[in-house]
Amino acid sequence: MATLYVEEYGNLGAAATTIGPWMTSAQAPQEPSITGQAITISASSTAGAPFNAGTRMIRVNTDATCSIMIGANPTAVPSRKRMVANQTEFFGVQPGHTIAVITNV
């Protein structure tokens, strides 16, 4: 059974260095994650649970080739946002939105 793994984050990590008078932000989410979910990938678009009220960024990992869509009421289609098996991506998102996934080749 193929699965899309989603971790939800609220903040970017803070770097330990400064550049001039500015503190830099790490290009990574602040651990620990708020929550996570695993969504089964199938031949029809399947949406996950709505994102937490504090979620601003998600980490998405798939163990099979698929397509995703993120939004208020998303429907994943094979012609958009293709991910290959074992790919990991980060996306900025809005609280309450969700992610949908469908199998792809």
C-alpha positions in Angstrom: 0.0 0.0 0.0 1.5 3.3 -1.1 1.5 6.2 1.4 1.9 10.0 1.4 3.4 11.2 4.7 2.7 14.7 5.9 4.2 16.5 8.8 2.9 19.9 9.9 5.0 22.8 11.3 4.2 26.2 12.7 7.6 28.1 12.4 10.9 28.2 10.6 13.9 27.3 12.7 16.1 30.1 14.0 19.7 30.0 13.0 22.4 30.5 15.6 24.2 33.2 13.7 23.4 36.8 12.8 24.3 38.8 9.7 24.9 42.4 10.7 22.1 43.4 13.1 19.7 40.7 11.7 19.0 37.3 13.0 18.8 34.8 10.2 16.1 32.1 9.8 17.0 28.6 9.0 15.6 27.2 5.8 14.0 24.4 7.7 11.0 24.0 9.9 11.2 24.2 13.7 11.0 20.8 15.4 9.1 19.2 16.8 6.3 19.1 14.3 2.7 20.0 15.4 1.2 16.8 14.0 1.4 14.3 11.2 -0.7 12.1 9.0 -0.3 9.3 6.6 -2.6 9.3 3.5 -3.2 6.1 1.4 -2.4 6.8 -2.3 -5.0 5.3 -4.6 -6.4 5.7 -8.2 -8.8 8.3 -7.0 -8.1 11.6 -5.3 -7.9 11.2 -1.5 -7.7 14.2 0.8 -6.1 14.2 4.2 -7.4 15.9 7.4 -7.5 19.7 7.5 -4.2 21.3 8.7 -3.9 22.4 12.3 -4.7 26.0 13.2 -1.0 26.6 13.8 0.3 25.0 10.7 2.2 27.2 8.3 4.5 24.7 6.5 4.3 21.0 5.7 6.9 18.4 4.9 5.6 15.8 2.3 7.3 12.5 1.6 5.9 9.8 -0.7 6.9 6.2 -1.0 5.4 5.9 -4.5 5.0 8.1 -7.6 1.9 10.3 -7.2 0.5 13.8 -7.8 -0.7 16.1 -5.0 -2.8 19.3 -4.7 -3.1 21.6 -1.7 -5.9 24.0 -1.0 -9.3 24.6 0.7 -11.0 21.7 -1.1 -8.3 20.1 -3.4 -8.7 17.4 -5.9 -5.4 15.8 -7.0 -5.0 15.0 -10.8 -2.2 13.1 -12.5 -1.3 16.1 -14.7 -0.3 18.4 -11.8 2.4 18.5 -9.0 3.9 15.1 -9.7 6.2 13.6 -7.1 8.4 10.5 -7.6 8.8 7.7 -5.2 10.9 8.6 -2.1 10.7 12.4 -2.9 10.4 14.9 0.0 9.2 18.5 -0.5 8.3 21.4 1.8 5.3 23.7 1.2 4.0 26.8 2.8 0.3 26.3 3.6 -2.7 27.9 5.2 -4.3 26.6 8.4 -7.5 24.6 7.7 -6.5 23.7 4.1 -5.6 20.1 3.3 -3.6 18.0 0.8 -5.0 15.5 -1.7 -3.1 12.8 -3.4 -3.6 10.4 -6.4 -1.4 7.7 -7.9 0.7 8.6 -11.0 3.2 6.8 -13.2 
